[in-house]
Amino acid sequence: MTTTTSWDDLVTCALLGTDRRAPGTDVMASAGGKDASGALLDAAALHTVRRRAGLLPAAAVPTAARPGPAPHDARPPVPEAARRRLAQLLADRSGPSQGGGRRGAAPDLTELLPQWLAAANEHGYRAPASLLPALLDTARARTDLRPQALAFAGPRGLWLARLNPEWRFALRGASAGAALPAPDDTEAVRRLWDEGLFAERVALLGAVRAHDPRAALALLTSTWSTERAEDRLMFLDSLRTGLCDGDEPFLEQALSDRSRNVRSTAAELLSALPRSAFAGRMADRAASCVSLDRTGPAAVISVEAPHECDAGMQRDGVLPHPPAGRGARSWWLGQLVEAAPLRVWQARLGGRTPDEIIALPVADDWRDELHAAWCRATVRQRDAAWSRALLGPPATPPASLAERSQLLSTLTADERAAWVADFIAAHGLSEAFQLLGVCAVPWAEPLGRAVVDALDIARDAGSYPWSFSGVMGLAERCLHPAEAARLDVLTAIPDEPEGASPGAGGYWSEAFQRLVATLRFRATMHAELAP
């Protein structure tokens, strides 16, 4: 049976009904005397088998032009129970939605797939061959899943992606577990660098860099001038891992690149090398703008922003034109301070510690601009002492939550969790969503307890849970599964206090039922993946 009618045409016909839209003449000609409904179902079954096979229908070709066999994947297979679980997650069989936008008490399986893939990759499993098409389809639809999905798909996934144009994203998006030559096999490395897919070349550069950083830079330099701008940017971005002083000459050359994005990234990487000539230039410029004024009764930070953005500043990545609504001088000042090594400020501001510097008053309303630039410099240079100083005590009124979440990312996982737990205790959950997003999963016990206690308080207050839906969704994915037993008591419908929103207790009960069910689902999921 062969048909030229497309899948979309078949779907349209099925939705309208064969009495209103007859199948194509090719479908009826291949139906063997069946009625229109039977012919439509036969054609749909044929299309489904073709789609699941992973190879698009094509004319017969000579044997020599057929795809070669899929490469071997030496990783162990996933346990059978875990394979069935993956099929369920890929099929997106989430619980039915209740009316009025209610999610019901069933777990949201689409949000658990990233955790399943992360755990499977951590155990080093290979993807089941029968699920590769569904896995690649899911990765095509969800860019957030691509790195994990392609790593799990491995070399067979990359082989399969070459056969379907819809999966071509895999050929550029990740190495997909492709086998790489030994870093010291010069000939094989050179051949793959010259002939490989972009994803393979990125993976190769990382492997060679881990073995011999100097050889990796030589490899990159050899083709740098012929690479596309977007590829140069991604290659340059890969140097963040293992960034060292030996990268400075290459990055200095990249400051003159014809792509503005490449120049900006090179400047950012150089500013993370505190001993680089670039960092020294930025330190001199920034220090000339910020000084300590001791003429009054107390020391004050004085700021004199640049009056121009000269050619040297522009070569070092300072953008001359500010965004709309931003003053040019403050724009230039922020870029200089952001790129200067933080150590310059202790010498410039009287040998003070970061805490003492942050506590100093700043003249002429420059405080917010200066502190925001110090925040960006702290995140770029991963300086924990400055992060603690800029964060301040968790009980202080929240300023920029975006800045705080970035500063928290520079601290250890335990310190992050403790700080956010204290923040929630002081301010509640409404301000904490961004901060929770940077905490390690599963949440440490103090943080998990703080979140649950805050949700319980909101529940007892009789408000609707919808304003906490974002935090509740995070809790489903991030609470430790062992918390399920402690949460059972919250699944009951509470007595509604006077003045409570009508029916809020039922909504909260349903939300906590879903939370408990999701935690138990996650526990089972991880147990199935255990070797």
C-alpha positions in Angstrom: 0.0 0.0 0.0 1.4 3.4 -1.0 -0.1 6.8 -0.5 0.9 10.4 -1.3 -1.7 11.9 1.0 0.1 13.7 3.9 -0.5 13.1 7.6 -2.0 16.5 8.0 -4.6 15.7 5.3 -5.5 12.5 7.1 -5.9 14.3 10.4 -8.1 16.9 8.7 -10.2 14.2 7.1 -10.6 12.4 10.5 -11.6 15.6 12.3 -14.2 16.6 9.7 -15.5 13.1 9.1 -15.2 11.1 5.9 -18.8 12.1 4.9 -17.7 15.7 4.8 -14.1 15.3 3.6 -13.3 12.2 1.5 -9.9 10.7 1.7 -7.5 11.2 -1.2 -8.0 9.1 -4.3 -4.7 7.4 -3.6 -6.0 6.3 -0.2 -9.2 4.9 -1.7 -7.3 3.2 -4.5 -5.2 1.3 -2.0 -8.1 0.4 0.3 -8.9 -3.0 -1.3 -12.6 -2.3 -1.5 -13.0 -0.9 2.1 -15.2 2.0 2.8 -13.8 5.5 3.3 -13.5 5.1 7.1 -11.6 1.9 6.8 -9.3 3.3 4.1 -8.6 6.3 6.3 -7.6 4.1 9.3 -5.4 1.9 7.1 -3.6 5.0 5.7 -3.2 6.4 9.2 -1.7 3.1 10.5 0.7 3.1 7.6 1.9 6.7 8.3 2.2 5.9 12.0 4.5 2.9 11.4 6.6 5.0 9.0 6.9 7.8 11.6 7.9 5.4 14.4 10.5 3.8 12.3 12.4 7.1 12.3 13.1 7.1 8.5 11.0 9.2 6.3 9.3 7.4 3.3 11.6 7.6 0.3 12.0 6.1 -3.1 14.1 2.9 -3.3 17.8 3.5 -3.7 20.7 1.3 -4.6 22.2 -0.7 -1.8 25.4 1.3 -1.8 23.5 4.5 -1.0 21.6 3.0 2.0 22.4 4.2 5.5 25.1 2.2 7.2 24.4 0.4 10.5 24.0 2.4 13.7 27.2 2.6 15.7 27.7 0.5 18.8 26.8 2.0 22.1 28.7 0.2 24.9 26.6 1.8 27.8 24.4 -0.7 29.7 20.6 -0.7 28.9 18.2 0.9 31.3 16.3 -1.6 33.6 13.0 -2.7 32.2 10.9 -0.9 34.7 12.7 2.3 34.0 12.3 1.8 30.2 8.5 1.5 30.7 8.6 4.6 32.9 10.4 6.5 30.1 7.8 5.5 27.6 5.1 6.8 29.9 7.0 10.1 30.3 7.6 10.5 26.6 3.9 9.8 25.9 3.0 12.7 28.3 0.2 10.7 30.0 -0.4 13.3 32.7 -3.5 13.2 34.8 -6.7 14.7 33.3 -7.2 18.3 33.9 -10.1 19.3 36.1 -12.5 21.9 35.0 -11.8 25.6 35.5 -8.1 25.4 35.0 -7.6 23.0 38.0 -4.7 20.5 37.6 -6.1 17.7 39.6 -4.1 15.6 42.0 -2.1 13.6 39.4 1.6 14.4 38.9 2.6 16.5 35.9 4.8 14.0 34.0 6.2 16.6 31.5 8.0 18.3 34.4 9.5 15.0 35.6 11.2 14.0 32.3 14.2 16.3 32.9 14.9 14.6 36.3 14.5 11.1 34.7 17.0 11.9 32.0 19.5 13.5 34.4 19.4 10.4 36.6 19.7 8.0 33.6 22.7 10.0 32.4 24.3 10.0 35.8 24.0 6.2 35.9 25.5 6.0 32.4 22.6 4.1 30.7 22.0 4.0 27.0 18.6 4.9 25.5 16.3 2.1 24.4 16.4 1.9 20.6 12.6 1.7 20.3 12.2 5.0 22.1 14.8 7.0 20.2 12.3 8.5 17.7 10.0 9.7 20.6 13.0 11.0 22.5 14.2 13.0 19.5 10.7 14.3 18.9 10.5 15.5 22.5 14.0 17.1 22.3 12.9 18.9 19.1 9.8 20.4 20.8 11.6 21.2 24.1 14.9 23.0 23.8 15.4 22.8 27.6 15.7 19.0 27.3 18.1 18.9 24.4 21.4 18.6 26.2 20.2 15.8 28.5 18.1 14.0 25.8 20.9 14.0 23.2 23.5 12.8 25.8 21.1 9.9 26.6 20.4 9.2 22.9 24.1 8.7 22.4 25.8 7.8 19.1 22.7 5.9 17.8 20.6 9.0 18.3 23.0 11.1 16.3 23.0 8.4 13.6 19.2 8.4 13.5 19.0 12.2 13.4 20.9 12.3 10.1 18.0 10.4 8.5 15.2 12.8 9.4 15.3 16.5 8.6 13.1 17.2 11.6 15.9 16.0 13.9 18.8 18.0 12.3 18.9 20.2 15.4 20.8 17.3 17.0 23.6 17.6 14.6 24.5 21.0 15.9 23.1 21.1 19.3 25.2 18.6 21.2 27.8 15.9 20.8 25.1 13.2 21.4 27.6 10.9 22.9 29.6 10.5 19.7 32.8 8.6 20.2 35.8 11.0 20.1 39.4 10.1 19.2 42.0 10.0 22.0 43.2 13.6 22.7 46.8 12.6 21.9 45.9 11.0 18.6 47.0 14.0 16.6 45.9 12.7 13.2 42.4 11.6 14.2 41.9 14.8 16.2 42.8 16.9 13.1 40.6 14.9 10.8 37.5 15.2 13.1 38.2 18.9 13.6 38.3 19.5 9.9 35.5 17.2 8.9 33.2 16.7 11.9 29.8 18.1 12.7 29.9 21.3 14.7 28.6 19.5 17.8 31.4 16.9 17.5 34.0 19.7 17.1 32.8 21.4 20.3 33.0 18.2 22.2 36.4 17.5 20.7 37.7 20.9 21.7 36.6 20.3 25.2 38.3 16.8 25.4 41.5 18.1 23.9 41.4 21.1 26.3 41.0 18.9 29.3 44.1 16.9 28.2 46.3 19.7 26.8 45.0 23.3 26.9 47.8 24.6 24.7 47.0 22.0 22.0 43.3 22.9 22.2 44.0 26.6 21.6 46.3 25.7 18.7 43.5 23.7 17.2 41.0 26.5 17.6 43.4 29.1 16.2 44.2 27.1 13.1 40.6 27.6 11.7 39.4 30.6 13.7 39.4 33.1 10.8 37.3 30.8 8.6 34.6 30.0 11.3 31.2 31.5 11.2 30.5 34.3 13.7 28.0 32.2 15.6 30.4 29.3 15.8 33.3 31.5 16.9 31.0 32.7 19.7 30.2 29.1 20.9 33.8 28.0 20.6 34.8 31.0 22.7 32.1 30.3 25.2 33.4 26.8 25.7 36.7 28.2 27.0 34.8 29.2 30.3 35.5 25.6 31.5 39.1 25.5 32.6 39.8 29.2 31.9 43.4 30.0 32.8 46.1 32.6 32.2 47.3 30.7 29.2 44.2 31.7 27.4 45.0 35.4 27.6 46.9 35.9 24.3 44.1 34.2 22.3 41.4 36.2 24.1 43.3 39.5 23.6 43.3 38.8 19.8 39.5 38.1 20.0 39.0 41.6 21.3 39.5 42.7 17.7 37.1 40.2 16.2 34.7 41.5 13.6 31.7 40.2 15.6 30.5 42.4 18.5 29.2 39.4 20.5 32.6 37.7 20.2 34.4 40.8 21.3 32.0 41.1 24.3 32.5 37.5 25.3 36.3 37.8 25.0 36.2 40.8 27.3 34.0 39.0 29.8 36.4 36.1 29.9 39.5 38.3 30.3 37.9 40.1 33.2 37.6 36.7 35.0 41.5 36.5 34.7 42.5 39.0 37.5 46.2 38.9 36.4 45.5 39.6 32.8 46.6 42.9 31.1 42.9 43.5 30.3 42.0 43.3 34.0 44.8 45.7 34.8 43.6 48.2 32.2 40.0 48.0 33.5 41.2 48.3 37.1 43.1 51.5 36.3 40.1 53.0 34.5 37.6 52.0 37.2 39.9 53.1 40.0 40.2 56.6 38.4 36.4 56.9 38.7 35.9 55.7 42.3 37.7 57.1 45.3 37.4 57.6 49.1 36.5 61.1 50.3 37.7 61.7 53.8 37.0 65.5 54.0 33.8 65.1 56.0 33.1 63.6 59.4 32.8 60.1 57.9 34.4 58.4 54.9 32.3 58.5 51.8 32.8 56.9 48.4 33.1 59.5 45.7 32.3 58.7 42.0 33.3 60.6 38.9 31.9 58.7 35.9 33.8 58.8 32.6 33.1 61.7 30.3 33.8 59.8 27.1 34.2 56.3 25.8 37.5 56.4 23.9 38.8 54.0 21.3 40.8 52.0 23.9 37.7 51.5 26.0 35.7 50.4 23.0 38.5 47.9 22.0 38.3 46.4 25.5 34.6 45.7 25.1 33.0 48.9 26.5 29.8 49.5 24.5 29.6 53.2 23.7 25.9 53.5 23.2 23.6 53.1 26.2 20.2 51.4 26.0 17.1 53.7 26.0 16.6 55.5 29.2 20.1 55.0 30.5 22.6 57.8 30.9 25.8 57.4 28.9 28.2 58.1 31.8 26.5 55.7 34.2 26.5 53.1 31.4 30.3 53.4 30.9 31.0 53.5 34.6 29.0 50.3 35.1 30.9 48.4 32.4 34.3 49.5 33.8 33.5 48.5 37.4 32.0 45.2 36.3 35.2 44.3 34.4 37.7 45.4 37.1 39.1 42.8 39.5 37.4 43.1 42.9 40.7 43.1 44.7 41.4 46.6 43.4 38.7 48.1 45.7 40.3 47.0 49.0 43.5 48.8 48.1 41.6 51.8 46.6 39.2 52.2 49.6 41.5 52.1 52.5 42.2 48.4 53.0 38.6 47.7 54.0 36.9 44.3 53.7 34.0 43.7 51.3 31.5 44.1 54.1 33.0 47.4 55.2 33.1 48.7 51.6 29.5 47.8 51.0 28.5 49.6 54.2 30.1 52.9 53.1 27.8 55.7 51.9 28.1 56.7 48.3 27.9 60.4 47.3 25.6 61.9 44.7 23.1 59.0 44.3 25.7 56.7 42.7 25.1 53.9 45.2 22.7 51.8 43.2 24.8 52.0 40.0 28.0 51.2 41.8 26.6 48.3 43.8 24.9 46.8 40.7 28.2 46.8 38.9 29.9 45.2 41.9 27.2 42.5 41.8 27.9 41.7 38.2 31.7 41.7 38.9 31.1 39.3 41.8 29.1 36.9 39.8 31.6 37.0 36.9 34.6 36.4 39.2 32.8 34.0 41.5 33.9 35.7 44.7 32.0 34.3 47.7 33.2 37.0 50.2 31.8 39.8 48.0 28.6 37.8 47.4 28.0 37.5 51.2 28.6 41.2 51.6 26.3 42.3 48.8 23.6 39.8 49.8 23.5 41.0 53.4 21.4 39.3 56.1 18.4 37.4 54.7 16.0 39.4 57.0 16.9 42.8 55.3 14.2 44.1 52.9 14.6 42.4 49.5 16.1 44.7 46.9 16.8 43.2 43.4 15.8 39.5 43.6 17.5 38.9 40.2 20.8 40.2 41.6 20.4 38.2 44.8 19.7 35.0 42.9 22.9 35.6 40.8 24.9 36.3 43.9 23.6 33.1 45.6 24.8 31.0 42.7 28.4 31.7 43.7 27.9 30.2 47.2 28.0 26.5 48.1 24.8 24.5 47.9 24.4 24.3 51.7 25.0 28.0 52.1 22.5 28.9 49.4 19.8 26.7 51.0 20.4 28.1 54.5 20.2 31.7 53.2 17.0 31.2 51.2 15.4 29.3 54.1 16.0 32.2 56.4 14.8 34.6 53.7 11.5 32.7 53.4 11.1 32.7 57.2 11.5 36.5 57.2 9.6 37.4 54.0 7.4 34.5 53.1 7.1 32.8 49.7 5.9 35.6 47.5 9.4 37.1 47.1 11.3 33.8 47.1 10.5 32.2 43.7 13.6 33.4 41.9 15.8 32.5 44.8 14.5 29.0 45.0 15.4 28.4 41.4 19.2 28.6 42.2 19.1 26.1 45.0 20.4 22.6 44.5 17.8 19.7 43.9 16.6 18.0 46.0 16.3 20.9 48.4 18.3 20.5 51.7 16.1 19.7 54.7 16.1 23.2 56.2 15.0 24.8 52.9 12.3 22.1 52.3 11.0 22.6 55.8 10.8 26.4 55.3 8.9 26.0 52.1 6.4 23.6 53.5 5.9 25.6 56.6 5.2 28.7 54.5 2.7 26.9 52.3 1.0 25.5 55.5 0.7 29.1 56.8 -0.8 30.3 53.6 -3.2 27.3 53.7 -4.3 28.1 57.3 -4.9 31.7 56.3 -7.7 30.5 53.9 -6.3 32.1 50.7 -6.5 30.4 47.4 -3.4 28.4 46.4 -3.2 29.8 42.9 -0.8 32.7 43.9 1.6 30.0 45.1 1.2 27.7 42.1 4.8 28.5 40.9 6.3 27.6 44.3 4.1 24.5 44.5 5.3 23.4 41.1 8.9 23.9 42.2 8.2 21.9 45.4 6.9 19.0 43.3 10.2 18.9 41.4 12.6 19.9 44.1 11.5 18.7 47.5 13.2 15.6 48.7 10.9 12.6 48.1 11.3 11.5 51.7 9.2 14.5 52.7 6.0 12.8 51.3 5.2 11.0 54.6 5.4 14.3 56.6 3.1 16.0 54.1 0.3 13.4 54.3 -1.4 15.3 57.1 -1.8 18.4 54.8 -3.8 16.5 52.2 -7.0 16.6 54.3 -9.5 19.4 53.7 -9.0 21.9 56.5 -11.6 23.8 58.4 -12.1 27.1 56.7 -11.4 30.0 59.0 -13.8 33.0 59.1 -13.3 35.2 56.1 -11.5 32.5 54.1 -12.0 32.3 50.4 -14.9 30.0 49.6 -13.7 26.5 48.7 -10.0 27.3 49.3 -9.6 24.3 51.6 -10.5 21.9 48.9 -8.1 23.5 46.4 -5.3 23.3 49.0 -6.1 19.7 49.7 -5.9 18.9 46.0 -2.6 20.7 45.6 -1.0 18.9 48.5 -2.4 15.6 47.2 -0.6 16.3 43.9 2.6 17.3 45.8 2.6 14.0 47.8 1.8 11.9 44.7 4.6 13.6 42.7 7.1 13.0 45.5 6.2 9.3 45.6 6.3 9.1 41.9 9.8 10.6 41.9 10.9 8.1 44.6 9.7 5.2 42.5 11.3 6.7 39.4 14.7 6.9 41.0 14.4 3.4 42.5 13.6 2.0 39.1 16.8 3.6 37.7 19.0 2.3 40.5 21.5 -0.3 39.1 
